[in-house]
Amino acid sequence: MFDKNAGEILLNTLSEWGVDHVYGLPGDSINHFVETLRNAQESYEVYSSAT
């Protein structure tokens, strides 16, 4: 139905903006985005914090 999911669109936008570091909290609400980051061809520094 759609060519890209929300995580892919967000990652493309961040890439266009020159972002290379991503900070976040792990959890179910961002799993699709984290999976997109993991599969990305570009290299990103990912920082997560567990509580």
N, C-alpha and C positions, 0 to 999 in steps of 0.2 A: 504494500500500500504506500508506504513512505520510503524514500531512499535512505534517510538517516534518522537515527533516534536522537533524543534530546542530549545525551552525553556526547555524541559525535558533533552535534551542532555547537555545543558549549566548548568542546575541545578545539574545534576549528576556529571559533571566535577568539579564544585565548591565544592560539597560535598566531593569528593575524595581528593581535595586539602585542606580540613579542614576549608573552609570559613564559617563563621557564621554571618557575617554582610554584607549587600548589600546596596550600595549607588547608587542613580540614580535620574534622572529627569522624572517626569510622562509625558506620552504622548502616542499617538497612536502607535508609532514605537515599544514600548516595552510592549504593553498590553498583548500579549501572554505569555511573560516571567513573568510578574507580576501575571497573573492568575495561572501559574504553581507554582510560589512561594506561592501563597495563598493556593493552594491545596496540598502543600508539607507536607509529614508526619514529616520531620525534622523541627526543629524550627529555624527560621532565624530572625535576627533583620534587619528590612528594614527601611532605612532612605531615604526619598524623599524630594525634594525641589521644591516648586512652585515659579514661577517668576511672 
